[in-house]
Amino acid sequence: MPSLTSDSASQALTPLDQRIADAQAQLVDLTRKLISIPTINPPGLDYAAVCDLIEQFLVPYGFKVEWVRAIGAMGDSDKYPRWNIIARHEGSHPGDCVHFNSHTDVVSTGEGWTVDPFEGVVKDGKVYGRGACDMKGGLAASMIAAICFVVEHPDHAGSVEISGTCDEESGGFGGVAYLAEHGWFDPARVQHVIIPEPLNKDRICLGHRGVWWAEIETHGHIAHGSMPFLGDCAVRHMGAVMEAFETKLYPRLALRRTEMPVVPEGARQSTLNINSIHGGLAEPEEGYTGMPSALVPDRCRMVIDRRFLMEEQLDDVKAELHDVLETVGKDRATFRYELKELFSVLPTMTARDAPVVLAVADAIRQRLGSEPQYVVSPGTYDQKHIDRIGRLHNCIAYGPGILDLAHQPDEYVGIQDMIESAQVMGRTLQSLLLS
Ligand SMILES: [Zn+2]
């Protein structure tokens, strides 16, 4: 029998908890197999292989699967097809549908690994590998919770769905957004959504802050670098923009605090990141050995990433930046700029008394013996599409793993964490689908 940690041993195990605990070897094996498929995005490798694994695992337990390729979505091609899978187990009588959505893609490995990122090394009670915590461990935990639930309660009400979707790491357009656009998250067919992102087993993530990405381009006039007074340097204009950010914008953003329970604490204010800046000559090609030429830059481009709060309106966020740029223009006679919007997502936060929140909160209390922590993510995840396109607001993120390990070398997920969060998911299914 698998061992339980001392703090959780005091909570009595139900038959379903026990069934999940007994499935530990199956859970570890499944997590390792998921990790061993290198679904790196971009470019979006091996999505069909990971869908196939999910199908092979769930079909013997009575799940019916549908494959959906996001034809025409960003990134989809015959070389890199955007495959998604939805598996559904029908109960014996009508009821709600509880849907677990996991993204199957992972980011590239980067440097600094001490284990093979795609071997699924098991060491000291942890499974290591790219995607172990973000979020193949969560996907495996939800699959184990679902199969144990349907074996324990074959005549449950409603239905249990598991989806494996692609491209979350690059915006989710070929994954959850595509499914939402095609009705898969219509509130008439799905009532509760849990996204097992790595938020820790006792935390419920209600939503995320908003995002606005934009590009600012300052314009100048090209001239010979030895006579800069004959030109107009676009980089100096951008320097003035950055100075205005430092003296006017950043202090204002730091004062703006939210009631949203965003973690980490530093993200409970509005933030602005400068993603990139470029002015003047293009970077030389690798291997170019010559010198640069003497030119006054006539263009400088900056991409900004503004994260905003429930208490802010997107229009105000845009107007505030616009005002800062206009102020810069007052002191600089030749200041000209263009502002191009790239992308925006509104903040979202599911209500604490939404049915899925109440069910998971209760399951955490009963299984772990502790009060759940309610959190909001500093960055967005696929909930944005379920909320905005699917118009389904009964959605949270809940899953095993430590968020800080996501995208890092030697990423891992704790086996006991996966077991306990699978038990919380199992109890959640019991409270929503047994009637
Ligand atoms: Zn993730």
Boltz pocket constraint, residues with backbone or C-beta under 6 A from the ligand:
constraints:
  - pocket:
      binder: B
      contacts: [[A, 103], [A, 134], [A, 135], [A, 168], [A, 197], [A, 198]]
      max_distance: 6.0
